[in-house]
Amino acid sequence: MTIADTFAERVCTPDEAAGLIQSHMHVFLSGNCAVPRQVLSALVARAPQLEGVEIVQVLTIGNADYVAPEMAGHLRVNTLFISDDVRGAVNAGRADFTPCFLSEIPDLFTSGRLPIDVALVQVSPPDDHGFCSFGVEVGVTKPAAEAARLVIAEINPHMPRTLGDSFIHVSHLDVMVPVNYPLPELHMGASDPVTDQIAEHVAGLIGDGATLQTGIGAIPDAVLRRLTDRRHLGIHTELFSDGVVDLVQRGVITGARKSLHRGKIIAGFVMGTQALYDFVHDNAIVELHPTNYVNDPFVIAQNDHMVAINSAIEVDLTGQVCADSIGPRLYSGVGGQADFIYGAARSAGGLPIIALPSTTRPKNGQAPISRITAMLKCGAGVTTTRNHVRFIVTEHGVAELYGKTIAQRAQALINIAAPEQRAELVSQARQLNYL
């Protein structure tokens, strides 16, 4: 059977594809900017006919009516990272959250510990040899598709053909749904004086030849904008956005000094604008791989001078980092923070960095609250332990904690807290016998 015959035989409509999903199935939903929107919409329309369908996902962008209250009993999300669109449902008890490292998600699927009956994915059109690319989301989607009993794929000409360990053959796609819509776009984070000062401090730690892990958001974007005078930077990261493209075009990011995958940008997924999607399309400098490779701390550590830049909600005076909850209220997830913090710590010349504003931003005239705290809020999760933490950065400076006593850590963190909060933090540290 030819590729064209396979394609023609397995093509169907979104409604027909959704009709293959039965009650009590476990359905993986491809995420980030690769959500298969038309089949998902058809599944939502079909939901009243179903019972107990579990939708397994990581982070999704776009409409999330599949977690609406009226979906109760029909569709229930089990998310491995809490994004904005499902946060309310998780905290209301209408959706589930499974804590895990991003590096370990593929094994949850392939081992059957988290079973996948159906994978809903979005891919590029097949090439002359019948291979489709998972495009902008390879990290957890490819392992899920390989583990699923049934693969339903939207074939979208707007999906870029990314290279690396990023392909699936049409013979492994059980159902193909032709679609034609642009991918959602995420624009670079807006800057402000606090973000700019944090970025200045972080950028000051990064030398020529470093390999970077950067995410999407105001702080990583601001850091990248301050690296235009560096030479031969590399990228090994779970995701990247438009800021990386600018530095490649300026000749700053070349990967020429990378000790692993020299000359290549390695990632699990990308999120950004159409300019980013155009850049990664069929671009040999970019390789996307599953997260059990990209986020493996022992792979990350093979990059000399690995710089991992992550954020946090709060940090206590012993160095414990909370990035996934506000007290007991679940907010996001560990994602790749622990993977990259540990990997960078094991790298020769590596820099594991946690960067955050020193206070919450005031709202409705309320006084700022320090994000450098004597103790984490009751119920807060520890994303990065005090044993793994090395550098904490705020707009007020850099605290290097590795090899420091509790007293030394407490003082270093107080020194980068908001000036108006320091006296109270000193008092609390003394009450705890830290100082």
Buried (B, 14 or more C-beta within 10 A) or exposed (E): EEBEEBBEEBBBBBBBBBBBBEEEBBBBBBBBBBBBBBBBBBBBEBBEEBEEBBBBBBBBBBEBBBBEEEBEEBBBBBBBBBBEBBBEBBBEEBBBBEEBBBBBBBBBBBEEEBBBBBBBBBBBBBBEEBBBBBBBBBBBBBBBBBBBEBBBBBBBEBBBBBBBEBBBEBEBBBBBBBBEEEBBBBEBBEBEEBBBBBBBBBBEBBEEBBBBBBBBBBBBBBBBBBBEEBBBBBBBBBBBBBBBBBBBEEEBBBBEBBBBBEEBBBBBBBBBBEEBBEBBBEBEBBBBBBBBBBBBBEBBBBBBBBBBBBBBBBBBBBBBBBBBBBBEEBBBBBBBBBBBBBBBBBBEBBBBBBBBBBBBEEEEEEEBEBBBBBEBBEEBBBBBBBEBBBBBBBBBBBBBBEEBEBEBBBBBBBBBBBEEBBEEBBEBBEEBEBB
